[in-house]
Amino acid sequence: MKTSYRYFLILLFSCLSLVQLYGQTDAKRDKIDALRTAFINNRVDFTSKEAQDFWPLYNEMNDKLNAVRKTFRQKYNAQTNYNFQTDKEAEEYLAAELTLRQKEYELYKDYYEKFKKVLPVKKVAAIRRAEESFKREIINSIKEN
C-alpha cells in the first residue's frame, strides 16, 4: 500500500510540475482539480453519503472562488505595471486586493458552515489540512524540479 501511495504521489507531483511549467489552461486546471480531489479523498475517510453531499458544495465553492479571482486578474495581471505612477493607482490596487481577500474570506466562511451541515466538524478540519498539505506538496515538487 505504501509503495503504491508513493508512486501515486510521484506521478501526482510530476504532472503538477509540468502543469506549472506550461501554464494553466482549463484542461490543466481540471487535472489539478482531479488530483486535489484524489488527494483529499485519500486523506479524509468519507462515507459514500458524505462524499455525495460534500463534493458538489466543494466544487461550487471553488467555482465561486475562481470567478472572484478571475475578476481581479482581469484588471491586475502579468501585464500590469506595478510601479504605480500615482498614489491613486496604488490605492486602487490595494483596495481591489483587499476586496478580493474579503470576498475569499466570506466564501470560505459561508461554505465551511455548509460543510459542517453535511460532515462532522473533524472532517471539515481534516479537509482544510489536506488542502494545505496538497499545496505544500505541489510547492515542494516544483522546488525539486
PEJO-V308732 format. One record per residue. N is the residue number from 0. RES is the residue in one small letter. PHI is phi in whole degrees, -180 to 180 (* if undefined). BURIAL is + if it has 24 or more other ideal C-beta (glycine too) atoms within 12 Angstrom, else -. Layout:
n:N res:RES phi:PHI burial:BURIAL
n:N res:RES phi:PHI burial:BURIAL
This chain:
n:0 res:m phi:* burial:-
n:1 res:k phi:-64 burial:-
n:2 res:t phi:-65 burial:-
n:3 res:s phi:-66 burial:-
n:4 res:y phi:-64 burial:-
n:5 res:r phi:-63 burial:-
n:6 res:y phi:-62 burial:-
n:7 res:f phi:-61 burial:-
n:8 res:l phi:-65 burial:+
n:9 res:i phi:-63 burial:-
n:10 res:l phi:-63 burial:-
n:11 res:l phi:-57 burial:+
n:12 res:f phi:-75 burial:+
n:13 res:s phi:-65 burial:-
n:14 res:c phi:-63 burial:+
n:15 res:l phi:-65 burial:+
n:16 res:s phi:-63 burial:+
n:17 res:l phi:-64 burial:-
n:18 res:v phi:-61 burial:+
n:19 res:q phi:-65 burial:-
n:20 res:l phi:-68 burial:-
n:21 res:y phi:-107 burial:-
n:22 res:g phi:84 burial:-
n:23 res:q phi:-117 burial:-
n:24 res:t phi:-84 burial:-
n:25 res:d phi:-60 burial:-
n:26 res:a phi:-64 burial:-
n:27 res:k phi:-70 burial:-
n:28 res:r phi:-64 burial:-
n:29 res:d phi:-62 burial:-
n:30 res:k phi:-64 burial:-
n:31 res:i phi:-63 burial:+
n:32 res:d phi:-61 burial:+
n:33 res:a phi:-65 burial:-
n:34 res:l phi:-66 burial:+
n:35 res:r phi:-63 burial:+
n:36 res:t phi:-59 burial:+
n:37 res:a phi:-63 burial:-
n:38 res:f phi:-63 burial:+
n:39 res:i phi:-65 burial:+
n:40 res:n phi:-60 burial:+
n:41 res:n phi:-67 burial:-
n:42 res:r phi:-88 burial:-
n:43 res:v phi:-114 burial:+
n:44 res:d phi:-86 burial:-
n:45 res:f phi:-76 burial:+
n:46 res:t phi:-79 burial:-
n:47 res:s phi:-64 burial:-
n:48 res:k phi:-66 burial:-
n:49 res:e phi:-62 burial:+
n:50 res:a phi:-61 burial:-
n:51 res:q phi:-62 burial:-
n:52 res:d phi:-82 burial:-
n:53 res:f phi:-78 burial:+
n:54 res:w phi:-60 burial:+
n:55 res:p phi:-62 burial:-
n:56 res:l phi:-65 burial:+
n:57 res:y phi:-62 burial:+
n:58 res:n phi:-66 burial:-
n:59 res:e phi:-62 burial:-
n:60 res:m phi:-60 burial:+
n:61 res:n phi:-65 burial:+
n:62 res:d phi:-62 burial:-
n:63 res:k phi:-68 burial:-
n:64 res:l phi:-62 burial:+
n:65 res:n phi:-62 burial:-
n:66 res:a phi:-65 burial:-
n:67 res:v phi:-64 burial:+
n:68 res:r phi:-67 burial:+
n:69 res:k phi:-63 burial:-
n:70 res:t phi:-59 burial:-
n:71 res:f phi:-65 burial:+
n:72 res:r phi:-67 burial:-
n:73 res:q phi:-65 burial:-
n:74 res:k phi:-94 burial:-
n:75 res:y phi:-118 burial:+
n:76 res:n phi:-141 burial:-
n:77 res:a phi:-62 burial:-
n:78 res:q phi:-86 burial:-
n:79 res:t phi:-72 burial:-
n:80 res:n phi:-87 burial:-
n:81 res:y phi:-86 burial:-
n:82 res:n phi:-90 burial:-
n:83 res:f phi:-60 burial:-
n:84 res:q phi:-79 burial:-
n:85 res:t phi:-131 burial:-
n:86 res:d phi:-64 burial:-
n:87 res:k phi:-63 burial:-
n:88 res:e phi:-63 burial:-
n:89 res:a phi:-65 burial:-
n:90 res:e phi:-64 burial:-
n:91 res:e phi:-62 burial:-
n:92 res:y phi:-63 burial:+
n:93 res:l phi:-61 burial:-
n:94 res:a phi:-65 burial:-
n:95 res:a phi:-65 burial:-
n:96 res:e phi:-68 burial:-
n:97 res:l phi:-64 burial:-
n:98 res:t phi:-62 burial:-
n:99 res:l phi:-59 burial:+
n:100 res:r phi:-62 burial:-
n:101 res:q phi:-65 burial:-
n:102 res:k phi:-65 burial:-
n:103 res:e phi:-61 burial:+
n:104 res:y phi:-58 burial:-
n:105 res:e phi:-62 burial:-
n:106 res:l phi:-64 burial:+
n:107 res:y phi:-58 burial:+
n:108 res:k phi:-61 burial:-
n:109 res:d phi:-62 burial:-
n:110 res:y phi:-76 burial:+
n:111 res:y phi:-66 burial:+
n:112 res:e phi:-66 burial:-
n:113 res:k phi:-66 burial:-
n:114 res:f phi:-61 burial:+
n:115 res:k phi:-67 burial:-
n:116 res:k phi:-79 burial:-
n:117 res:v phi:-114 burial:+
n:118 res:l phi:-136 burial:+
n:119 res:p phi:-64 burial:-
n:120 res:v phi:-59 burial:-
n:121 res:k phi:-63 burial:-
n:122 res:k phi:-74 burial:+
n:123 res:v phi:-63 burial:+
n:124 res:a phi:-65 burial:-
n:125 res:a phi:-65 burial:+
n:126 res:i phi:-64 burial:+
n:127 res:r phi:-60 burial:+
n:128 res:r phi:-65 burial:-
n:129 res:a phi:-64 burial:+
n:130 res:e phi:-61 burial:+
n:131 res:e phi:-65 burial:-
n:132 res:s phi:-63 burial:-
n:133 res:f phi:-60 burial:+
n:134 res:k phi:-61 burial:-
n:135 res:r phi:-62 burial:-
n:136 res:e phi:-63 burial:+
n:137 res:i phi:-63 burial:+
n:138 res:i phi:-61 burial:-
n:139 res:n phi:-63 burial:-
n:140 res:s phi:-67 burial:+
n:141 res:i phi:-69 burial:-
n:142 res:k phi:-61 burial:-
n:143 res:e phi:-73 burial:-
n:144 res:n phi:-96 burial:-
